[in-house]
Amino acid sequence: MSNYLGIEFGSTRIKAVVIDDNFTPRSAGDYVWKSDFTDGVWTYSLDEAFEGLRKALSETDTADIAAAGISAMMHGYLAFDTEWNLLVPFRTWQNTMTAQAASDLTGLLDFNIPQRWSIAHLYQAILNNEEYISRIAHITTLAGYVHYKLTGVNALGIGD
């Protein structure tokens, strides 16, 4: 019988659960965390994200894992340079600093672009002429970053 690991980075908890072929939970662990309002930005510490993951995994039995899935807050903004150095703190879905960008993009694309979407954060940073913009090699979400750190593959899921 194989086991499968699910990892979730939610807004208030980081969770890990192992299920078997019959979808029966075998073990689970979690870590409580919260966002911080720092310098006018709602953010989470990426160091704490991985501390929480280690804690959640330490409470699970990871023997015989056949596959793993990662889920995380899919909205927000993480901007990196070519060496994967974070250029500004993680801007979460909670931020409402992107009203102008969301409105402009919605009009330009004739499609509703919510403030929490990564593209709204990126475009607002461009509109604000933030100093790091020229150094961006790629942007991603928390889900994409965790996936990259665990697998070495820079990929996003549908909806990210």
C-alpha positions as CSV (number, residue, x, y, z in Angstrom):
1,M,0.0,0.0,0.0
2,S,1.3,3.4,-0.9
3,N,1.0,6.7,1.0
4,Y,0.5,10.2,-0.4
5,L,1.5,13.4,1.2
6,G,-0.5,16.6,1.0
7,I,1.0,20.0,2.1
8,E,-1.1,23.1,2.5
9,F,0.2,26.6,3.3
10,G,-3.0,28.3,4.4
11,S,-3.6,31.8,5.9
12,T,-3.5,30.6,9.5
13,R,-2.0,27.1,9.4
14,I,0.6,25.1,7.5
15,K,-0.7,21.5,7.3
16,A,0.7,18.2,6.2
17,V,-1.4,15.0,5.9
18,V,-0.5,11.5,4.8
19,I,-3.3,9.3,3.3
20,D,-3.2,5.8,1.9
21,D,-4.6,4.3,-1.3
22,N,-8.1,4.2,0.3
23,F,-7.9,7.9,1.1
24,T,-7.7,7.1,4.8
25,P,-5.7,9.6,6.8
26,R,-2.6,7.9,8.2
27,S,-1.0,10.9,10.0
28,A,-1.1,14.7,10.1
29,G,0.8,17.6,11.5
30,D,0.4,21.4,11.5
31,Y,1.9,24.7,12.4
32,V,0.1,27.9,13.3
33,W,1.3,31.1,11.7
34,K,-0.1,34.5,10.8
35,S,0.7,37.4,8.6
36,D,2.4,40.5,9.8
37,F,1.7,44.1,8.9
38,T,5.2,45.5,8.3
39,D,6.0,48.9,6.7
40,G,2.5,49.1,5.3
41,V,2.5,45.6,3.8
42,W,0.8,42.4,4.9
43,T,3.4,39.7,4.6
44,Y,4.5,36.3,5.8
45,S,8.1,35.3,6.6
46,L,9.4,32.8,4.1
47,D,11.8,31.5,6.7
48,E,8.8,30.8,8.9
49,A,7.0,29.1,6.0
50,F,9.8,26.5,5.9
51,E,10.1,26.3,9.7
52,G,6.3,25.5,9.7
53,L,6.7,22.9,7.0
54,R,9.4,21.2,9.0
55,K,7.2,21.2,12.1
56,A,4.2,19.9,10.3
57,L,6.2,17.2,8.5
58,S,7.8,16.1,11.8
59,E,4.4,15.1,13.1
60,T,3.7,12.8,10.1
61,D,4.9,9.4,9.0
62,T,6.5,10.0,5.7
63,A,7.5,6.4,5.0
64,D,6.5,4.9,1.7
65,I,5.4,8.2,0.1
66,A,4.5,7.6,-3.5
67,A,3.6,11.1,-4.4
68,A,3.1,14.6,-2.8
69,G,1.0,17.6,-3.6
70,I,1.5,21.2,-2.6
71,S,-1.1,23.8,-2.1
72,A,-0.7,27.3,-0.9
73,M,-2.2,30.8,-1.0
74,M,-2.3,31.2,-4.8
75,H,-2.6,35.0,-4.8
76,G,0.0,37.5,-3.8
77,Y,3.4,38.5,-5.1
78,L,6.9,37.3,-4.7
79,A,9.5,39.0,-6.9
80,F,13.0,37.4,-7.4
81,D,16.2,38.2,-9.2
82,T,18.1,35.7,-11.3
83,E,19.6,34.1,-8.2
84,W,16.3,33.6,-6.5
85,N,17.0,36.5,-4.0
86,L,13.7,38.0,-2.8
87,L,13.5,41.6,-3.9
88,V,10.7,42.8,-1.6
89,P,8.8,41.1,1.2
90,F,6.1,38.7,0.2
91,R,3.0,40.8,-0.6
92,T,0.0,38.7,0.4
93,W,-3.6,38.6,-1.0
94,Q,-4.6,40.7,2.0
95,N,-3.0,43.9,0.6
96,T,-5.2,46.5,-1.0
97,M,-2.3,48.7,-2.3
98,T,-3.0,47.7,-5.9
99,A,-6.3,49.5,-6.6
100,Q,-5.0,51.7,-9.5
101,A,-3.3,48.7,-11.2
102,A,-6.3,46.4,-10.8
103,S,-8.6,49.1,-12.2
104,D,-6.2,49.9,-15.1
105,L,-5.6,46.3,-16.0
106,T,-9.4,45.5,-15.8
107,G,-10.0,48.3,-18.3
108,L,-7.2,47.4,-20.6
109,L,-8.0,43.6,-20.7
110,D,-11.8,43.9,-20.4
111,F,-11.5,41.2,-17.7
112,N,-11.8,41.7,-13.9
113,I,-8.3,41.8,-12.3
114,P,-8.7,41.6,-8.5
115,Q,-6.2,43.6,-6.3
116,R,-4.9,40.4,-4.8
117,W,-3.6,38.9,-8.1
118,S,0.1,38.9,-8.8
119,I,-0.2,40.8,-12.0
120,A,-1.9,43.7,-10.1
121,H,1.0,43.7,-7.6
122,L,3.6,43.7,-10.4
123,Y,1.9,46.5,-12.4
124,Q,1.4,48.6,-9.3
125,A,5.1,48.3,-8.5
126,I,5.8,49.5,-12.1
127,L,3.3,52.4,-11.7
128,N,5.0,53.3,-8.4
129,N,8.4,53.1,-10.0
130,E,9.7,50.9,-7.3
131,E,13.5,50.7,-7.3
132,Y,13.8,46.9,-7.7
133,I,11.7,46.6,-10.9
134,S,14.7,46.4,-13.3
135,R,16.1,43.5,-11.3
136,I,13.1,41.2,-11.5
137,A,13.9,37.9,-13.2
138,H,10.6,36.3,-12.3
139,I,7.6,36.5,-10.1
140,T,5.6,33.8,-8.5
141,T,3.1,33.0,-5.7
142,L,3.8,31.3,-2.4
143,A,2.6,28.0,-4.0
144,G,5.0,28.4,-6.9
145,Y,7.9,29.3,-4.6
146,V,7.4,26.3,-2.3
147,H,7.2,24.1,-5.3
148,Y,10.4,25.5,-6.6
149,K,12.2,25.1,-3.3
150,L,11.1,21.5,-2.9
151,T,11.6,20.3,-6.5
152,G,13.9,22.8,-8.2
153,V,11.2,23.3,-10.9
154,N,9.8,26.8,-11.4
155,A,6.2,26.1,-12.2
156,L,2.7,27.3,-11.3
157,G,-0.6,25.5,-11.1
158,I,-3.8,26.5,-12.8
159,G,-5.2,29.6,-11.2
160,D,-1.8,30.9,-9.8
